[in-house]
Amino acid sequence: MAAGLMVADHRQHRLAAIRDGIATLAYPIQWAVQAPVQAWSAMRESFATKTRVEAENVKVASDNLVLRLKLLRYESLEQENLRLRAVRESSPRAVQRSLVAEILRVDLDPFRQRVLVNKGAQSGVFRGQAVIDAAGIYGQVTRAGPYSAEIILITDPEHAIPVQVNRTGARSIALGTGRAGLLSLPYLPQNSDVIVGDLLVSSGLGGVYPPGYPVAKVTAVVRDPGQPLLAVEAEPLAGLDRDPEVLLVWFDNTIIEPEPEAEAEAEAETVAEAPAQPPVSAQPAATPPGETP
């Protein structure tokens, strides 16, 4: 019977309608059987997609953070380059050589205002060397180790710097007070021409600091008639409490003294070039009246 049905269906297609009817009736059963499998596959794909998206989001966030950190670093480097360029360009012509040093440690208590930098004797740093920044005089080296050096700030109570008023040329000495933003000038007489806002520059006396370099700006002038000297206060121009690096400078501070022999030869030449004076002849003494010579 089965063989007969197969032959009839193959030659005359008598069973096509019956097969379509059975397929129609069986479709809901097939769908019901395949539905859990398809649902499970769809769920797995959904979880996989979610996991992949979350991983991609984490990676993107991580990459974004790295890029932001790099951007911040680039901005920091840009500011550092601008700051270093300002320090370099601020060096006066008297300075023959300079070296940028990074500040490693800061000690800014009222009795001791010092900083430690990462350059020492191996880099040519020496005791008493002048230190500046982009705005003015910073201090001087008090101790130079092989790879680091200690710098005393101009506001240290033990520090004094010869200065002059840029407007009038009046010279004085600026003393540290132990406060980062204050210098004192206690040796100006009452008749000194100094006013608030005057610029104080280094005079170059003593040979420690290059001459003509900005030091501070006068902030207060007190004239007490009962005192012989003025009470003058000034604010340092250097960023003593905020500079991340400073500039160690070398300049020609040699004082050439004339040699004694050269002085004697110059004096002899001056005498030889002077016009000769006519000789003074001796006159006979007058004879008193009544006496014969």
SULSUL-V714325 format. One record per helix or strand of 2 or more residues. SS is the DSSP state (a for helix, b for strand). FROM is the first residue (numbers start at 1). LEN is the number of residues. If there is no record, write none. Layout:
SS | FROM | LEN
SS | FROM | LEN
This chain:
a | 2 | 11
a | 16 | 75
b | 95 | 15
b | 112 | 6
a | 121 | 3
b | 130 | 3
b | 137 | 8
b | 149 | 5
b | 160 | 6
b | 171 | 6
b | 183 | 3
b | 199 | 4
b | 214 | 9
b | 231 | 6
b | 245 | 7
a | 260 | 14
